[in-house]
């Protein structure tokens, strides 16, 4: 037996069920309850379309179906009558092109302009898709009214999960198909325009690439629209059997499907008739002419479709495991027009400066390569925030080859905002596709401490990931960054992540690059290519970051950008004496590329001018008392003094270096850093001449003020 009625008795007799109560009954409930009455005193709405044909004729009279007013008996013994009036009519009054218009209102690929009367005629057939949110009052200056509608599957952030009502004692619980926990962010906007004929424009209120998380069939299987229910209600209020109404509606299958009744069941018709039945409990229900339950075809509703499955996601700030992208790539992807060619013979000169896969297992940090294109005056763009082409097509193809040899590409947030790059590899490969497979594409990484980047589906980084031509980006943020929930969900839906770096010190320059590279190394990134922009490159070229870098690949174009351009130039670094220390490259190679560009490759090093510490230690070890060297020299017997040769000085004065003139303290501050620091300390007491005279085999002492070999 089916349970008590679920639809409340309302004055207008409409189906007022909330969003949480519009789940469909299960097929088992339909088959078990369609052959019984809703109440014991009901006398007709108990016929089902799902009964077996061989069981339907046992309790039914065999009188002529066309004979009006003749009473017949249902399978459960309840009587019903055949309608006396003519029932050869259509129960549908669908607007024109209803199926096409429902699909257009669902997709909203382009704005729809129509009269207000037409929109009001179509809306009852799409109110199971859209739910009105809010409307603004008419503006006095332009007399425009705007209404917003959200998808029925949209869930609020604070909405509690649906909890079914407890089953009353003595009644059987209804078997309902619980709605999937699915949300959809689509929003529709309707703008009303006043005129001789009131019109309106229906369009989407979200980004163009935003789509439903389900299809039209799924929402039709979840909730019935008012149009199809009103069609059944018109027949129900005439006193027809629910099974007969259901049969009559399926006599016109094209109109039934166009109105959204593909997944309608007999129980929906019975629920519609309930309010009318409360005031007409003793009325004998009737059937349309031609209806015979023994010959009713089975219109079992198809299996409801499932919503689009979301891609598997990794944790927000947890370990960034590889995320498998949803299948969004067409079966036969044509070769893109932006496919690049880079010949094999042009790759050999780059090999010494690229990461070696054989050393990846023994390295404790990633291989970092800096690469950028610059003008002759060291600028990477003419005007800040404006993308400009610097080098030729050959060096552009070389850049994509460098991307193919690295596991990640790093840029700053300013470059990401200004250029909107894709950061994928578009080199042609042997299989004929314009780029590497998605598993071999480099991972884009955006340095964005304050979450300034606006994450939107139409940006090239996410669009490339959705097309399967690249990986979704990781965005590096600092603690306290204000992450918008929509940005987080959009990034995660494409396979990207926000990566928080706790080592952030605004006063000391922001994020710690060593910490960033260590975190990426722990996440499996063994090689990193830093492409820009000017702030990131200039920061990494500072002397204190030299130990983090391995190689530099720089393209120089024969052009001048001027002082307004963005430079790549690190801040100067000074030694203890106040002299600047230059950052230099070693193992440098210059390679012409194309018609006019030159590529310079090198390994990063830096000058270390002699600061006097090591020469001072050596000099101190020679002259200080009590040192092992001096004790050893004192323990040796003194050589027998030779008679002086005429015209020569004594040996004690022959090899002694000439004393240098002490400079005043003011001049000492501006002295060369190569001078030893020992000249600023008090001189040691003179040693005995016998101990200070070196042997004939000892090399002469380096004079003060000059660095020894190998110490500069």
Residue pairs with C-beta under 8 A, 6 or more apart in sequence:
1 33
1 36
1 172
2 29
2 32
2 33
2 36
2 38
2 172
2 174
3 167
3 171
3 172
3 173
3 174
4 168
4 171
5 38
5 39
5 271
5 274
6 17
6 21
6 174
6 271
7 15
7 16
7 17
7 271
7 274
7 275
8 16
9 274
9 275
9 278
10 16
10 275
12 275
13 233
13 237
13 275
13 276
14 233
14 275
15 229
15 271
15 272
19 131
19 152
20 162
22 222
22 223
22 224
23 176
23 177
23 178
23 179
23 222
24 176
24 177
24 221
24 222
24 263
24 265
24 304
25 174
25 175
25 176
25 177
25 265
25 267
26 175
26 176
26 177
27 300
27 301
28 175
29 174
29 175
29 176
29 267
30 48
30 50
30 265
30 266
30 267
31 48
31 50
33 267
34 46
34 47
34 48
34 49
34 50
34 51
34 243
34 266
34 267
34 270
35 46
35 47
35 48
35 51
35 75
35 76
36 46
36 76
37 43
37 44
37 45
37 46
37 76
37 78
38 45
38 46
38 270
38 274
38 277
39 281
41 281
41 282
42 277
42 281
43 78
43 79
43 80
43 281
43 282
43 283
43 284
43 285
44 74
44 78
44 79
44 80
44 241
44 284
44 285
44 286
45 241
45 242
45 243
45 269
45 270
45 273
45 277
45 285
46 74
46 76
46 78
47 74
47 75
47 80
47 241
47 242
47 243
47 244
47 266
47 293
48 243
48 266
49 243
49 246
49 247
49 266
49 296
49 297
49 298
49 299
50 266
50 298
50 300
51 75
51 293
53 294
53 295
55 75
56 75
56 293
56 294
56 296
57 294
58 75
59 73
59 74
59 75
59 76
59 77
60 72
60 73
60 74
60 75
60 292
60 293
60 294
61 70
61 71
61 72
61 73
63 70
63 72
64 70
65 82
65 289
65 290
65 291
65 292
66 82
66 289
66 290
67 82
68 82
68 83
68 84
68 85
68 289
69 81
69 82
69 84
70 81
70 82
71 79
71 80
71 81
71 284
72 79
72 80
72 81
72 82
72 287
73 79
73 80
74 80
74 293
75 293
79 284
80 241
80 284
80 285
80 286
80 287
81 284
81 285
81 286
81 287
82 286
82 287
82 289
82 291
83 240
83 286
83 287
83 288
83 289
86 289
87 248
87 288
87 289
87 290
88 289
90 252
90 255
91 231
91 234
91 235
91 245
91 248
91 249
91 252
92 231
92 249
92 252
92 255
92 256
92 259
93 231
94 125
94 227
94 255
94 258
94 259
95 101
95 118
95 121
95 122
95 125
98 122
98 125
98 255
98 258
98 259
99 257
99 258
101 122
102 122
102 125
102 126
102 216
102 258
102 260
103 216
104 112
105 112
105 122
105 126
105 129
105 130
105 188
105 202
106 126
106 129
106 212
106 216
106 219
108 186
108 188
108 202
108 203
108 204
110 203
111 201
111 202
111 203
112 201
112 202
112 203
113 199
113 200
113 201
113 202
114 122
114 199
114 200
114 202
115 197
115 198
115 199
115 200
116 192
116 198
116 199
116 200
117 198
119 190
119 200
119 202
123 130
124 225
124 226
124 227
124 230
125 225
125 226
125 227
125 228
125 259
125 260
126 225
127 225
127 226
127 227
128 152
128 219
128 220
128 222
128 223
128 224
128 225
128 226
128 260
129 151
129 152
129 216
129 219
129 225
130 149
130 150
130 151
130 152
130 188
131 149
131 150
131 151
131 152
131 154
132 147
132 148
132 149
133 147
133 148
133 149
133 150
133 187
134 147
134 148
135 145
135 146
135 147
135 148
136 145
136 146
136 147
137 145
138 144
138 145
143 194
144 191
144 192
144 193
144 194
145 191
145 192
146 189
146 190
146 191
146 192
147 189
147 190
147 192
148 187
148 188
148 189
148 190
148 205
149 187
149 188
149 189
149 190
150 186
150 187
150 188
151 184
151 185
151 186
151 187
151 212
152 184
152 219
152 222
152 223
153 182
153 183
153 184
153 213
153 214
153 219
153 222
153 307
154 183
154 184
154 185
154 186
155 183
157 485
161 181
162 179
164 176
167 173
167 174
177 304
179 222
180 306
180 307
182 213
182 214
182 307
183 213
184 212
184 213
184 214
185 206
185 210
185 213
185 486
186 204
186 206
186 210
186 211
186 212
187 204
187 205
187 206
188 202
188 203
188 204
188 205
189 202
189 203
189 204
189 205
190 200
190 201
190 202
191 200
191 201
191 203
192 198
192 199
192 200
193 199
193 200
193 201
204 210
207 456
207 457
207 458
208 458
209 457
209 458
209 463
210 457
213 307
213 308
213 310
214 305
214 307
214 308
215 305
215 308
217 262
217 263
217 304
217 305
218 304
218 305
218 306
218 307
220 260
220 262
220 263
221 262
221 263
221 301
221 304
221 305
222 304
224 260
224 261
224 264
224 268
225 259
225 260
227 259
227 260
228 256
228 259
228 260
228 261
228 264
229 268
229 272
231 249
231 259
232 245
232 246
232 249
232 264
232 268
232 269
232 272
233 272
233 273
235 245
235 248
236 242
236 245
236 269
236 272
236 273
236 276
237 273
237 276
239 280
239 283
239 285
239 286
240 248
240 285
240 286
240 287
240 288
241 285
241 286
241 287
241 291
242 266
242 269
242 270
242 273
243 266
243 269
243 287
243 291
243 293
243 296
244 286
244 287
244 288
244 291
245 269
245 273
245 288
246 264
246 265
246 266
246 269
246 299
247 288
247 291
247 296
248 288
248 291
249 256
249 261
249 264
250 256
250 297
250 299
256 262
256 264
262 301
262 302
263 301
263 302
263 304
264 301
265 301
309 326
310 493
311 323
311 324
311 325
311 326
311 493
311 495
312 323
312 324
313 323
313 492
314 320
314 321
314 323
314 497
316 488
316 492
316 497
316 498
317 497
317 498
317 499
317 500
319 523
320 474
320 497
320 499
320 523
322 439
323 472
323 495
324 495
325 438
325 465
325 466
325 468
325 472
325 494
325 495
328 466
328 467
328 468
329 467
329 468
333 433
333 468
335 428
335 432
335 433
335 434
336 426
336 434
336 435
336 469
338 426
338 434
339 426
339 427
339 428
339 434
339 435
340 393
340 396
340 397
340 400
340 426
340 427
340 428
341 397
341 427
341 428
342 397
342 398
342 400
342 401
342 427
346 394
346 398
346 593
347 401
349 589
349 591
349 599
349 601
350 398
350 401
350 402
350 553
350 601
352 587
352 589
352 601
353 369
353 550
353 551
353 552
353 553
353 601
353 602
353 603
354 369
354 402
354 405
354 551
355 367
355 369
355 405
355 406
355 526
355 527
355 550
356 367
360 367
360 526
360 527
363 526
364 521
365 517
365 518
365 521
365 548
366 407
366 408
366 517
366 520
366 521
366 525
366 526
366 527
366 528
367 406
367 526
367 527
367 528
367 550
367 551
368 517
368 527
368 528
368 530
368 540
368 548
368 549
368 550
369 402
369 406
369 527
369 528
369 529
369 530
369 549
369 550
369 551
369 552
369 553
370 530
370 537
370 540
370 541
370 549
370 551
370 552
370 553
370 554
371 399
371 402
371 529
371 530
371 531
371 552
371 553
371 554
371 555
372 380
372 531
372 532
372 537
372 554
372 555
372 568
373 380
373 390
373 391
373 395
373 554
373 555
373 556
373 557
374 380
374 390
374 554
374 555
374 556
374 557
374 568
375 390
375 556
375 557
375 559
375 560
375 561
375 565
376 556
376 557
376 558
376 559
376 560
377 560
377 561
377 562
377 565
378 567
378 568
378 569
379 561
379 562
379 565
379 566
379 567
379 568
380 390
380 532
380 533
380 534
380 537
380 565
380 566
380 567
380 568
381 387
381 388
381 390
381 534
381 561
381 565
381 566
382 388
382 561
382 562
382 564
382 565
383 564
383 565
384 564
384 565
384 566
385 414
385 417
385 418
386 418
387 418
387 419
390 555
390 557
390 559
391 555
391 557
391 593
391 594
391 597
392 557
392 593
392 594
392 595
392 596
392 597
393 594
394 593
394 594
394 597
395 555
395 593
395 594
395 597
395 599
397 427
398 555
398 593
398 599
399 531
400 425
400 426
400 427
401 427
402 529
402 553
403 409
403 423
403 424
403 425
403 442
403 529
404 425
404 427
404 436
404 440
404 442
405 527
405 529
406 442
406 527
406 528
406 529
407 442
407 443
407 524
407 525
407 526
407 527
407 528
408 442
408 443
408 444
408 445
408 520
408 525
408 527
408 528
408 529
409 423
409 442
409 443
409 444
409 445
409 528
409 529
409 530
409 531
410 445
410 447
410 528
410 529
410 530
410 531
410 536
411 421
411 423
411 444
411 445
411 446
411 447
411 530
411 531
411 532
411 533
411 536
412 446
412 447
412 448
412 532
412 533
412 535
412 536
413 446
413 447
413 448
413 449
413 452
413 453
414 533
414 535
415 421
415 531
415 532
415 533
415 536
416 446
416 448
416 453
416 461
417 452
417 453
417 454
418 533
420 459
420 460
420 461
421 444
421 460
421 461
422 460
422 461
422 463
422 464
422 469
422 470
423 442
423 444
423 461
423 464
423 470
423 473
423 531
424 435
424 441
424 442
424 444
424 464
424 469
424 470
424 471
425 435
425 436
425 440
425 441
425 442
425 470
426 434
426 435
426 469
427 435
427 436
428 434
429 435
429 436
434 469
435 441
435 469
435 470
438 468
438 469
438 470
438 471
441 469
441 470
441 471
442 471
442 529
443 471
443 473
443 474
443 525
444 461
444 470
444 471
444 472
444 473
444 474
445 473
445 474
445 475
445 476
445 520
445 528
446 453
446 473
446 474
446 475
446 476
447 476
447 511
447 516
447 536
448 475
448 476
448 477
448 481
449 476
449 477
449 478
449 481
449 504
449 510
449 511
450 477
450 478
450 481
450 482
451 475
451 477
451 481
451 482
451 483
451 484
451 487
451 498
453 475
454 487
455 462
455 475
455 484
455 486
455 487
455 490
455 491
456 462
456 490
457 463
457 466
457 490
457 494
461 470
461 472
461 473
461 496
462 472
462 473
462 490
462 491
462 494
462 496
464 470
465 471
465 472
465 473
465 494
465 495
465 496
466 494
471 495
472 491
472 494
472 495
472 496
472 497
473 491
473 496
474 496
474 497
474 498
474 499
475 491
475 496
475 497
475 498
475 499
476 499
476 500
476 501
476 511
476 516
477 483
477 498
477 499
477 500
477 501
478 500
478 501
478 504
478 510
478 511
479 500
479 502
479 504
481 500
483 498
488 498
491 497
491 498
499 519
499 523
501 511
501 512
501 515
501 516
501 519
502 515
503 511
503 512
503 515
504 510
504 511
504 512
505 512
509 539
513 539
513 540
513 545
513 548
514 545
514 548
517 528
517 548
520 528
530 536
530 537
530 540
533 566
534 566
534 567
534 568
537 568
538 567
538 568
538 569
538 570
538 571
539 545
539 570
540 548
540 549
541 568
541 569
541 570
541 583
542 570
542 571
542 573
542 583
543 570
543 573
543 581
543 583
543 606
544 573
546 583
546 604
546 605
546 606
549 604
550 603
550 604
551 601
551 602
551 603
551 604
552 585
552 600
552 601
552 602
552 603
552 604
553 599
553 600
553 601
554 599
554 600
554 601
555 593
555 597
555 598
555 599
555 600
556 597
556 598
556 599
556 600
557 596
557 597
558 596
558 597
570 583
572 580
572 581
573 580
573 581
573 583
574 580
574 581
575 581
575 609
575 611
575 673
576 611
576 673
577 611
577 671
577 672
577 673
578 669
578 673
579 609
579 672
579 673
581 606
581 607
581 608
581 609
582 606
582 607
583 604
583 605
583 606
583 607
584 605
584 606
584 607
585 600
585 602
585 603
585 604
585 605
586 602
586 603
586 604
586 605
587 602
587 603
588 600
588 601
588 602
589 600
589 601
589 602
590 598
590 599
590 600
591 598
591 599
591 600
591 601
592 598
592 599
593 599
608 712
609 673
609 674
609 712
610 673
610 674
610 707
610 711
610 712
611 673
611 677
612 673
612 674
612 675
612 676
612 677
612 678
613 677
614 708
614 711
615 676
615 678
615 702
615 707
615 708
615 711
616 676
616 677
616 678
618 708
619 676
619 678
619 704
620 678
621 627
621 629
622 629
622 630
622 701
623 630
623 684
623 687
624 630
624 684
625 684
630 687
630 691
633 691
634 691
638 690
639 693
642 651
644 650
648 654
651 693
652 689
652 690
652 692
652 693
655 693
655 694
655 700
656 692
657 700
657 701
657 703
657 704
658 703
660 679
660 703
660 704
660 705
662 679
663 671
668 679
668 680
674 705
674 706
674 707
674 712
675 704
675 705
676 704
676 705
676 707
678 704
679 704
679 705
686 692
694 700
694 701
702 708
